[in-house]
Amino acid sequence: MMGAIVLSHRWLGIAFCLLFAMWFATGIVMHFVPFPSLTEAERFAGLAPVDRGGIRISVGDAVAASGIADATRVRLIQRSDGPVYIASGPTRSRAVRASDGQDASVISAEAALAIVRAHARQRGLDAARATIAGHSDYDQWSVPNGFDRHRPLFRAALGDAAGTEVYVSSSTGEVVLDTARGERAWNWAGSVLHWIYPTVLRSNWALWDGVVWTLSLLALIAALLGAVLGIARVKIRGRLISSPYRGWHALHHLIGLAATLFVLSWIFSGWLSMDHGRLFSRGQLTPTEAGVMNSPPDWRDAPSFDRQPIAPSAREIEWFAFNGDIHRRDRVALGRQTLIRGGVPPDEQAEYFSPREASELTVRLAPGCDAPSVVAGDDVYLVRSVVRGAPVYRFRCNELWFDIDGADGSVLQRLDPSRRTYRWVYNALHTFDVPVLMAHPHWRDVLIVGLCALGLVFSMTGVVIGWRRLR
């Protein structure tokens, strides 16, 4: 039995020692430089005030013109070529002109460049420097599935000192991603390696998922066998622990004993990052719950601009269904909005949904819900609204929890017992996302860097031993 463990650990270790070293090294990089994305603050900063004079068709007409019969949300934004409605359904989005309902998708590089230059001006950059750099379905920074509804994408270089590049959706004409030169460089040494994320593999999600899940599982088995072997070979001399090995083998053994708990928990939780519903629930709405949230409304009933016109400073107008009625929200700043409800006088409109209104939604989602509580900043299962300062209401419906965004009524989290357990075995073990450490981020930095460095040193001893064995 022990001989089989020795042989299995030896050859799995040789096969995976470089992968272990890479994971620990890139984990340090990822902690400080995440994968490129367009933050809500960056997106909103690039929006211009909506030109009210260019709006000549209603929301209902815009949805009909878009051809998206299952549209659940509609937004109105200002583009360089005028105001456009963007209708969004579960799988696709499409833009139509607010002036005449014609298709407003972006086909030419010239149209994309005009949008990019307007975005650059809003962010205080020199728009004249912007140039179109590419047009494709996938590249290294746009492979996530969230961009599927926007492909193909136009990539433009802004020509600034940071080497910023932005991506424009061909279906909506929005800027949906930005990256900077330093961010891209660090991600080659971070996320791309850590997630085994080359474009050719990641563009096929099912293939990438299977490959990385399998590699992570084999690496976990190698680590478990090493832990069993390492503990079994411990020698006690007096009050000291010693190793029967010499040289690099002894170093690998002793460092491995010191790092066993961290290495096993980190590799295990890293494997769970690829779980995707295999062992734990994914936190997604059931078909019945999704039907309650995403049932297409009758867009002819959408609140118009007659009763309450758009504020001059409004940068985004959105319509969505909530509790069977269509609501409108006008966003005038990153953390400021107004909710317009049908039948409510303009002077009685509130900024966010009330707990009572959110309760009416959860009655339709699940039975037996308690009164809502507002999610606090130090909550263990913290999730925040995309609108800064907006409340998030938590409803406990027996063993099922829902977190409702007070800004737009969306379900931010669905937490069943399986998902709450996953939060601890993944987030707490892999990213040290626990309240006491999140409250002291510098100590969390030191702990993550220190433990990953220990894991890296341990892995490098394995690399040396593996190389010597092969040689």
N, C-alpha and C positions, 0 to 999 in steps of 0.2 A: 504493500500500500504506500509506504513512505517513498519507495523507489519511483512509483508512478507520479507522486506529487513532485518529486525532485525533477524528473524529466519534463513534466508538463510545465512547471514553473520556469525551468531553464529555457525551453524553446519558445514559450509564450513571451517570456521576458525579452529574449533576443528579438522577437518579432515586434514587440510593442515598446521597447525601452525608449526609442527616439520619440514615439508618440506621447509617452508619459512626459518626457522632458519638454516637448513642445507645448503640451497642455498647461503645464505649470508656468512656463515662461510667458506664454501668450495670455494666461489668466491675469498676470500682473498688468500687462498692457491694457487689457479690456476693462479692468477696474477703473482706469483713469480716462480711457478714450473709447466710448461706446461706438457702435455701428452708426454710420451716417443716417440722419433723418432730418426732416423739416419739423422743427418744434412749432407748437401753436403760436408762440410769440413771434417766431420768424414768419410764419404764414400770414398772421394778422398784420404784421408790420408792412407786408408787401401789398396790402389791399388799399385801394383808393376809395374815397367816398362815392356812394352810388349817385349817378346822374339821374335825378327824378324825372327830368324832362324827356329822357330817352325811353321811358316805359310806356308802351302803348297797348300791350296785350295783358290779359289777366293770367293768374297762376294756372287756372283750369285750362286755358287755351295753350299755355306753354307745355303742360304735361301732355296734352293731346298731341301737340306738334312733335314732342320728343319721341313718341312711339313706345314709351316705357309704361306699359299698362299696369305693372305692379310697383310703380313709384311710391315710396314711403316718405320721402323727404324732398323738398325743393328749396334751393338757395338762389338768391339774387346777388350777384357781385358786379363790380365795374371792371371791365377789361379795357385794354387800349383801344379796341374797336367798338366800345359802347357797352351798355349793361346787358348781361345775359342771365337767363334762368338756367340752373343746373338741376335736372331731375335725376334722382338716384333711386334705384331699386336694389334688391338683394345682391345682384351680380353685376350690374352695369350702371353707368352714368352717361348722360348726354346733355350737351348745352344747346340752347336755342336762343336766338336773339330776342331781347325784350321789345324791340321796335316792331318786328313783323313775324316772329315765330319761325324764321328760317333757321336751317341747320347752322350751328356756330362751332362745329368741330374744327380743329386746326389741322389743315392738310399741308400747307406750304411752310417752308423754312422762313420765308419773309414774315408771315403772320406770327409764327412762334417768336421770332426775333423782336417784333414790336411788343409782344407781351412781356418778354424778358426785360426789355429796356424800360418799360413802364414800372415793372417790379423793382428794378435797380434804382430808379428815381425815387420811389417811395421809401427805399431803405437808405437814401442819402448817398448813393454811389454814382459814379460817372457812367451814365447809360451809353454814351458813345463808344465806350470800349467793348461792349458786349458783342459777341460773335457766336454763331451757331457752330458747335463742334461735332455734332453727330446726331443720328436718327436711327433708332433700333428698338427691337422688342426687349432685349436684355443686355445689361452690362453688369460689371461686378457690384455696383452699388444699387442697382434697381431690380435685383433678382427676387426680393421678397414678394410673396403672392398678393400682398395688399395693393401692388401696382398693376395687377392684371386688368382691372377695368380701365386703366389709363393708357395701355399700350396701343401702338408704339409711342415712344417718348422722344421728344426733342431735347438734346443736351446742349447747353449754352455756357460758354465761359464769360464771366463778367469782367475779366481783365483787371481785377483789383490786386492789391498786394498779397492778400491771403490765398490767391488762386482759386476763388470760389467758382463752382460750376453748379448750375441749376437745371432741373428737368421739368419740361412742360408736357402736360397731358394732351394727347391728340384728341381725346374725346370731350374734354371740358375746357381746355385752354388755361388751366390753372398751373401754377408752379407747385409741384408736389414733393420735391426733394431738393436739397442742396448739400453740397460737400465742399470742403476746403482742402487745399493741398496737404497741409500737415495732418489733417484728419484721415485723408486717404492713405498717406504713407504709413501712419501708425497702425491703421487697420490691416494693412498687409502683414504686419508683424503681430497683429492681435486677432480680431474676429475672423478674418478669412482663414487663417491657419487653425485657430481654435475650433471653429465650427466645421472645418474641412469644407470650405464654402466657395470653391472655384465656380465660376459662372457655368461652365460646361456641365458640372454635376448638379449644382443648385437649381438650375433652370428646369430640371425634372424633379419635382418635389418628392414624389414617391420613391424614386431611385435614391436620392440623397438621404431621405429619412431611413430607408432600409440599410444603406451602407453605414451611416454614422451610428445608428442604433446597434448594429451587429458589432462594429469595431469597439464601441463603448462596452458592450457586454463581455466581449473577449478580454478586454483590458481589465474589467472588474474581476473576472475569473482569475486572471494572472495575479492580480493584487491579493485576492483571497488566498490563493495557494501559497503565495509568498509569506503572508501573515501566519498561516498555519505552520509552514516550514520554519519560519524565523522563531516562533515561540517554542516549537518543539526542540530546536537546537540550542536553546539558551542554556548556559552553564552558570551555576551559582557558586562562587568562591568566596566564602565568608559572607560579607554583606554586599558584595559587588556582583554585578552581572557581567559575564564575559562571553566571548564567542569562541567556538572551536576552530573558526577560520582564521586565516592570516591575510595580510595585505588588503587588496581592494575588496575581497570577499568579506573580510571582517568589517571593513568600513561600511559596506552595503548592508550587512547584517545589523550592526549596531544603530546606524542612522535609520534603517527600516523599522527597528523596534521603537525608536523614539517618535517616528512619524506615522506609525501604523494606523492609529485612530484617525488622524487627519486624512491620510491618503485614502483609506477605505471609504470614509464618509464623503470625501470630495469626489472620488471616482464614481461611487454609487449615486450620489445626487446629480453628477454630471450625466450619467446614463439616464436618470429620470427626466432630465431636461428634454430628452427625445421620446418621452413616454407617449404623448399624443393620444391618450385614451386607452392605452394597452392595459395599464394597471389601475389608473386613477381616472376619475371623470375629468372632462375637459372644461367644465364650468360653462357650457353652452346651454342656451335655452332649449327646452324640448320643443317638438313641432307644435304642440298645443300652445305653449307659452309664446313661441315665436309668432303664432297666428294672432294672438292678442296684441303683441307689440307691433307687428309689421303688416297688419291687414290694410291694404290700400284704401284710403278714404275717398270720398267723392270730392274731388278737387274743385268742383264748381262752388262748394261751400266755403272755400278758403277766405279768410278775412282780407278784404281789399284795402286800398289806400284811401277810400272815401271817408271813413269814419275817423281814421287816425293816420295822417300822412307820414311818410318817412322823414325822420329827423335829418337835417342837412349834413350831420357828421356821421351818419350810419354807413358802415363799411360792408356790412353783410346782413341780408334779410333772409330768414329761414322760416319755412312753413312745415309743420309736422302734425301728425295725429296723436292725440293724447286723450285717453278715456273716451274715445269715439268722436271727439271734436277736433277740428283743425285749429291749431294755435300758430301765431306768428311771433317771432322774436327778432327784434332789431338790435344788432350789436354795434355799439358806438365806440367801444374801446375794448381792450383785451379782457378787462374785468368788469365791464359795464354793459348791461343789456336791458331791454324792456320786453316783457311778455304781453302780447295783445291777445285777449280772449274774446271770442264772440259773445255779444250780449253784455259785456262789462263796459261801463262808461270809461272814457279815456283817463279821467282823473282818478280812477280807482284801480288802474292797472298796476301790478306788482312786478318787481324785478325777477323773482324766481317763483317756482311752484311752492305752495304751502304744504306742510305735513298732511293736512286733510286731503288735499288734491292727490298727493302721492298715495295716500291710503286707499283712495278709490281705485287706483290702478292695481294695487296688490290684491285687492279683493277678487279681481278678475284673473290674476295670475295664479294664486294659490289660496286655499282655505286656512282659517285658523291663525291669521297673522296677528302678532302683537302690535301695540302702538309703536310708531317709528322712533328711532333715536338718531341724532345727528352724529355722523362719523367724525370722531375727534382726530386731531393731527397725530396723536401717539397711538392710534388704534393698531392692533396687531395685524389686521387684514386691510390695511389702509389703501384706499383708492380715492383719487381726487377728481373733481370735475375738470373738464377742459377749460371752463371759465374760472379764472382765478377768483377765489373767495366765495364761489357758489356752494350752497350746502349739499351734502350727500346724505340721503335718508336710508337708514338700514331697517329692514323689516325682517323679523324672525318669524317664520311660518313653520312652527314645529322644528324639524331638523333642517329645514331649507331656509336660507337667508337670501334676501335680495338687497342690493345697494342701488338706489335710484338717484339719478342726477337731477338736482333741483333746478338746473339751468335749462335742460331740454327734455326731461322726462325719460331719458334712455336708461336701460338697465346696464350699469357699469360692471356689476359682478353678480354671478349666481353661485352661491357657496353652499354646496351640500357637504355632508360629513367627509366624503372622499376628497373633495377639493380643498377643504380646510386642512386635512391631513397632508395633502400634497404640498400645501404652502409651507409646512414645517419641514418635511423631509427633503424638499428641494430648496426653497428660498433660504431657510435658516441654515441648512448645512452647506449649500454651495456658494451663496453670496453673503452669508452672515447677516442676513436681513432679519434682525431681532431688535425689539424696541430699545434695549439698553445700549446696543452698539450704534443704532441709527441716531440715537440722541447724542452720541459722542463720535462723530465721523472720523476724527483724526486717529482715535484709538482703533477704529475699525480698519482704517487704511494700514496702520502698523501691523495689525493682526493678519490681514489678508496678504500683504506683501511678505511678511516674515514667514508665514506658513507655506506660501507658494515657493518662496526661495528655498526653504527646507526641502520641500518636495522636489524642486529642481536639482538640488545637490544630490539627493538620494537617487533620482533618476539617472544623473550623469555617472554615478558609480556603476549603475546597471549597464549603461552604454559602454563603459570601459570593459567591464567583465564580458559583455556580449561580444564586443569586438575581439577581445583576446580569445574567446572560445572559437569564433569563426576563423580567426587567423591560424 
